Each structure stands twice: as structure tokens, then as C-alpha cells.
Amino acid sequence: MTMQSLFKYIPAHHQDEVTALAEQYGAPHHRHAILDDGEFDPLTKTDRVGEVGMVVRRRDGGILVARKTYYPPEVFRLLTGGVGPVESITAALSREVAEETSLTVQIRRFLSVITYESPLSAQRRFVSYVFLLDELDGVLHVADPDEQVAELRAVSPADLPALAQRLNGLPEHDDPAINGRWASWGRFRAVMHEEVARLLAGL
């Protein structure tokens, strides 16, 4: 990946920051995903241009995953949080870690930039900036009740492909909780788990 090839997919105001983060925490892998024709949150939300992916590694080596109150049974996924239209990546990362975990963490690696586009519109794009974060201190709990987190748990990195498989197999039915189909949402969410599992195995 070259930065120039990545830059055509991410917001212009993030390009210098991505360059600086890559210099400090390692050049991220770039994966570009073409989504199916489904519409769902967060892709249809206008309050964000993308998200941060938080691969929080606990002191025992486990990776934090979460289940929200409205998810189908036994669906857990890696933590993510929206990046506002004019917000910096690092500001979003700091805020979302505090809201969803209350932990003090350290960025260990800039793992990946995952870009997505929809066949419905070449203009409909989304980006996930994914970081490996090591827990340093704090007591794990969700500080923001609006996150609607029902449960947090730690899994082995080796469990991430199974989480991706579960996400890839969600039912086709529509749900107003995500403003779309679970199957489309699940295939979108599975991409990060596949990517992180592969990258962690190589570290």
C-alpha cells in the first residue's frame, strides 16, 4: 500500500494525520471492501465520516468484544466508535475508549485502514481506522449508557475468525434498530474481524 493509493478513499482532513500515525505506530495495512446493496447503520448516519476500531488487549492477552442490547443472540464484536465529520482520528479514539471501557490504554500499533464502498453509489464510502491498544490501568466498565452495551467480554485472538463467521451468517430480516438488514450489517462487521485476526497472527 502507498499512502497515495489510500488517500483517494479517506477524508482529505485525515490524510496528514494518517501519515503521522503511520510514522509513529507503524504503517497500517489497507483493505478495501465492496459492500452488498444493503443500507444500514452506521453507513447511513450523517454524524460521522467513519469510525475507530479499538482492539483493546487486556493484560492477560484477551481482546475485548461487546454485545449491544439489540443484537441477535450471542453476537459479539470488536469495539468501534464514530469519527465526527470534522473530528480528528485521535480525538475520536480517546473519547470512544473512555466511553466504552473507562480504561487507560496505550496505542501499540496502527493495524489497518479498512475502506468500504457501496455499489449503490460511488459517493457512499466509509472508513475504519483500526488500532491495537494495550490496557495500562483502570476498571473496565461502560461510562456512556447511550452506547447500549449489554456485555463486555475478552476473547482469545484465535476466536476472532469464529466471531467473523457468526457475523457473516446473520439473518436477512430488517430491523429498525440498525435501519437495515442484519445480514448486510453482519457482512460489513465481519471484515474487521477477519482483518484483525490475520494481522494479529502475524505480529
C-alpha positions in Angstrom: 0.0 0.0 0.0 1.1 3.5 -0.8 -0.3 6.5 1.1 -1.4 8.0 -2.2 -3.5 4.9 -3.1 -5.1 5.0 0.3 -5.8 8.7 0.3 -8.4 8.5 -2.5 -10.6 6.6 -0.1 -10.4 8.7 3.1 -11.4 12.2 4.0 -8.9 14.9 3.0 -8.7 16.3 6.5 -7.5 12.9 7.8 -4.7 12.4 5.3 -1.9 14.2 7.2 -3.0 12.6 10.5 -2.9 9.1 9.0 0.6 9.8 7.7 1.7 11.0 11.2 0.1 8.0 12.9 1.8 5.6 10.4 5.2 7.1 11.2 4.6 6.8 15.0 2.8 3.5 15.2 3.6 1.6 12.0 2.2 1.7 8.5 -1.3 0.3 8.5 -2.5 -2.4 6.2 -5.1 -1.2 3.7 -8.1 -3.3 2.9 -10.9 -2.1 0.6 -14.2 -3.8 0.7 -17.1 -3.6 -1.7 -20.3 -4.0 0.2 -23.6 -5.5 -1.0 -26.6 -3.4 -1.8 -27.9 -3.2 1.7 -28.3 0.0 3.7 -27.8 0.0 7.4 -26.3 2.0 10.3 -23.6 3.2 10.6 -23.2 3.7 6.9 -26.3 5.8 6.6 -25.6 8.0 9.6 -24.6 11.6 8.7 -23.0 12.4 12.1 -19.7 10.5 11.2 -17.3 10.0 8.3 -16.0 6.8 9.6 -15.1 5.0 12.8 -12.2 4.0 15.0 -11.7 0.3 15.6 -10.5 -0.4 19.2 -8.6 -3.7 19.5 -8.2 -3.5 23.3 -5.7 -6.1 24.5 -6.1 -6.8 28.2 -3.2 -7.6 30.4 -3.8 -11.4 30.1 -3.8 -11.1 26.3 -7.5 -11.3 25.8 -9.2 -8.9 23.3 -12.3 -7.0 24.3 -15.5 -7.6 22.4 -19.0 -6.3 23.1 -22.7 -7.3 22.7 -25.3 -4.5 22.5 -28.7 -4.8 23.9 -30.5 -5.0 20.5 -28.1 -7.5 18.8 -29.2 -11.0 17.8 -28.4 -13.7 20.5 -24.7 -14.4 21.1 -23.4 -11.8 18.6 -20.2 -10.1 19.9 -17.9 -7.8 18.0 -14.8 -5.6 18.4 -15.3 -2.2 19.8 -15.8 0.7 17.4 -16.8 4.4 17.7 -17.8 7.1 15.3 -15.5 9.8 14.0 -17.4 13.0 13.5 -17.3 15.0 10.2 -14.6 17.4 11.4 -13.1 15.3 14.2 -9.6 14.0 14.3 -8.9 10.3 14.5 -7.0 10.5 17.8 -9.7 12.6 19.4 -12.4 10.1 18.5 -10.2 7.2 19.7 -9.6 8.8 23.1 -13.2 9.7 23.5 -14.5 6.3 22.5 -12.1 4.3 24.6 -13.2 6.3 27.7 -16.9 6.0 26.9 -16.8 2.2 26.2 -14.2 0.9 28.5 -13.1 3.5 31.1 -9.6 2.1 30.7 -6.3 3.8 30.3 -4.7 2.4 27.2 -1.6 2.8 25.0 -1.6 2.7 21.3 0.6 -0.3 20.4 0.1 -0.5 16.6 -1.8 1.2 13.8 -3.1 -2.0 12.4 -5.3 -1.2 9.5 -7.3 1.2 7.5 -10.4 -0.5 6.1 -12.3 1.4 3.4 -15.7 0.5 2.2 -17.9 1.5 -0.7 -21.4 0.6 -1.8 -22.4 -0.4 -5.3 -25.5 1.8 -4.8 -23.3 5.0 -5.0 -19.7 5.7 -5.7 -20.0 8.6 -3.3 -21.2 6.4 -0.3 -18.0 5.5 1.4 -16.9 4.7 5.0 -13.6 4.1 6.7 -12.5 2.2 9.8 -9.2 3.2 11.4 -8.1 0.2 13.5 -5.7 0.3 16.4 -4.2 -2.3 18.7 -4.4 -0.8 22.2 -2.8 -2.3 25.3 -4.5 -1.9 28.7 -2.5 0.0 31.2 -4.8 0.8 34.1 -8.4 1.3 35.2 -11.5 -0.7 36.0 -13.5 -1.9 33.0 -17.0 -0.5 32.7 -19.1 1.3 30.1 -19.2 5.0 31.1 -21.8 6.0 28.5 -25.2 4.3 28.8 -26.2 5.6 25.4 -23.8 3.0 24.0 -26.4 0.4 24.9 -23.7 -2.2 25.7 -25.2 -5.3 27.3 -22.0 -7.2 27.9 -18.2 -6.9 27.5 -16.0 -9.9 27.5 -12.5 -10.8 26.5 -11.7 -13.5 23.9 -8.6 -15.0 22.5 -7.3 -13.6 19.2 -7.8 -17.1 17.9 -11.5 -16.7 18.5 -11.9 -13.7 16.1 -12.5 -15.9 13.0 -15.4 -17.6 14.7 -16.9 -14.2 15.6 -16.5 -13.2 11.9 -18.2 -16.4 10.8 -21.1 -15.7 13.2 -21.4 -12.1 11.8 -21.3 -13.4 8.2 -24.3 -15.8 9.0 -26.8 -13.3 10.4 -30.4 -13.5 9.1 -31.7 -11.4 6.2 -34.6 -9.8 8.1 -34.9 -6.0 8.5 -34.6 -4.4 11.9 -35.3 -0.7 12.8 -32.6 -1.0 15.4 -30.0 -0.8 12.6 -32.2 0.7 9.9 -31.5 -2.2 7.7 -30.9 -5.9 7.3 -28.8 -7.9 9.8 -27.2 -9.9 7.0 -25.8 -6.8 5.3 -24.7 -5.3 8.6 -23.1 -8.6 9.7 -21.1 -8.9 6.4 -19.8 -5.4 6.9 -18.8 -6.0 10.5 -17.1 -9.3 9.7 -14.5 -7.6 7.6 -12.7 -6.0 10.6 -12.6 -9.3 12.5 -11.1 -11.2 9.5 -8.6 -8.4 9.1 -7.6 -8.1 12.7 -7.3 -11.9 13.2 -4.9 -12.1 10.2 -2.8 -9.2 11.3 -2.5 -10.2 15.0 -1.4 -13.7 13.9 1.5 -12.0 12.0 2.7 -9.9 14.9 
